[in-house]
Amino acid sequence: MSTRAWPSTWPTISTPSTLTHRLSRRYLGPDGPRYAEHTIQRPRVLVRLEPVSWATWTGREWHPRYG
């Protein structure tokens, strides 16, 4: 586990290059790693969002909160 000033702590997953190729394949398909290799020098930031609450609506119109 790495400890730095911001964000407080996070696990080391893999090298940026490996992670970039893995995510590019996941979201761009088989040609994703080729795109990743072409853009590997561009800065990247991995962000993880953790929702505090979750609201769903299965009605046909807008939820009353937004109406």
trRosetta pair geometry for C-beta under 8 A, 3 or more apart (Angstrom, degrees):
i j d omega theta_ij theta_ji phi_ij phi_ji
1 9 5.8 17 172 -175 111 116
1 10 7.6 172 -156 89 77 21
1 11 5.8 -55 -107 -99 71 62
1 12 7.6 -170 -113 -5 24 82
2 9 6.9 166 84 -150 53 67
2 10 6.3 -15 59 65 97 68
2 11 7.6 125 15 -140 82 17
2 12 5.6 88 -22 -53 112 98
3 8 7.4 -25 -146 166 74 60
3 9 5.3 -25 -105 -101 68 92
4 7 7.6 62 75 61 98 37
4 8 7.7 168 69 -169 58 17
4 9 7.7 143 28 -96 64 43
7 10 6.2 71 75 -38 107 114
13 19 5.9 76 98 -89 123 125
14 18 4.1 -89 145 86 128 127
14 19 5.0 157 70 -53 104 87
14 22 7.4 80 56 -2 152 140
15 18 4.7 89 56 9 84 103
15 19 6.9 -159 86 -4 41 88
16 19 5.8 -61 -144 42 30 109
16 20 6.0 34 158 -24 67 108
16 44 6.8 148 -163 56 113 119
17 20 5.8 -54 -146 34 27 112
17 21 6.5 23 157 -15 62 106
17 40 6.3 24 -117 -149 88 122
18 21 6.0 -57 -150 37 29 108
18 22 6.2 28 154 -19 65 109
19 22 5.6 -56 -145 38 31 112
19 23 6.2 23 160 -12 67 108
19 46 7.1 -53 152 -64 142 144
20 23 6.2 -59 -143 42 26 103
20 24 6.0 26 158 -21 64 111
20 36 4.7 149 141 -159 99 122
20 40 6.5 135 102 -119 160 77
20 44 6.4 156 -94 7 110 169
21 24 5.7 -55 -141 37 28 111
21 25 6.4 29 158 -19 63 105
21 32 7.5 124 -161 118 50 96
21 33 4.7 33 -148 -117 92 96
21 36 5.0 176 -92 97 55 159
21 37 7.6 39 -94 -54 99 79
22 25 6.1 -57 -153 33 27 108
22 26 6.5 27 151 -19 62 109
23 26 5.4 -54 -147 36 36 115
23 27 6.1 4 166 5 71 111
23 32 7.8 -140 106 167 46 138
23 36 7.9 128 69 -94 78 134
24 27 6.6 -69 -136 51 26 88
24 28 5.1 -24 -177 28 68 122
24 32 3.4 165 144 164 80 103
24 33 5.6 140 90 -72 124 40
24 35 5.8 -167 -163 71 131 100
24 36 3.8 -130 -17 -50 162 119
25 28 7.0 -60 -100 57 15 80
25 29 7.2 -51 -162 131 48 10
25 30 7.1 27 -141 -107 84 27
25 32 4.4 -169 -78 66 34 132
25 33 5.7 11 -64 -41 95 91
26 32 7.3 -144 30 126 40 179
27 32 6.7 118 65 -116 62 140
28 31 6.3 -89 137 80 104 74
28 32 3.3 135 69 -95 107 94
28 35 5.8 -75 145 35 168 143
29 32 5.7 149 58 -31 40 99
31 34 5.2 -48 -171 35 69 119
31 35 6.5 71 135 -20 82 99
32 35 5.7 -59 -154 38 37 110
32 36 6.1 37 152 -21 71 106
33 36 5.1 -51 -141 37 38 116
33 37 6.2 42 158 -23 68 101
34 37 5.9 -49 -149 33 29 111
34 38 6.6 30 151 -19 61 106
35 38 5.7 -58 -151 36 32 113
35 39 6.3 -3 161 9 68 112
36 39 6.4 -78 -144 54 26 88
36 40 6.2 59 154 -74 66 82
37 40 5.7 -12 -143 -33 31 117
39 42 4.8 -25 175 10 89 123
51 54 5.5 74 128 -69 145 85
55 63 7.5 63 149 -138 122 168
55 65 7.9 -23 170 26 157 155
57 63 4.2 -112 -92 -77 155 108
59 63 6.9 136 41 -91 121 56
61 67 7.3 37 139 -86 113 127
62 66 4.8 -107 172 84 118 108
62 67 4.9 149 91 -72 118 86
63 66 5.2 72 64 15 84 101
63 67 7.2 -150 91 -23 39 92
64 67 5.4 -53 -140 22 38 120
